[in-house]
Amino acid sequence: MAVSQRYRRNSDVVSRQVLGERLLVPIRGQLADLQQVFMLNPAAEYIWQQLDGEHDLTAIRDGIAAEFEVGAEQAEADLTEFVAQLRAAGLISEVD
């Protein structure tokens, strides 16, 4: 995955705060796909908010490193893994 890539959240995903936890629930047709619910930790929630089509993965990685006081290598590994999971679940799309 190139860190210059940009992604945006798909419109068929509902994001809700429940008991202090951020949940992502994909909506397929008229139904929620409860098999694909994501519970986000603070770093994952930060990444989700940054996936707006404007921020590239480099900027998001640098933001994670600064916000959560981790090294760039760890931030990139976490970012790459989470973005791969979101892509596999069809929750984000790459921006040209």
Sequence and secondary structure as in RCSB ss.txt:
>XXXX:A:sequence
MAVSQRYRRNSDVVSRQVLGERLLVPIRGQLADLQQVFMLNPAAEYIWQQLDGEHDLTAIRDGIAAEFEVGAEQA
EADLTEFVAQLRAAGLISEVD
>XXXX:A:secstr
  TT EEEE TTEEEEEETTEEEEEEEETTEE GGG EEE HHHHHHHHHTEEEEEHHHHHHHHHHHHT  HHHH
HHHHHHHHHHHHHTT EEEE 
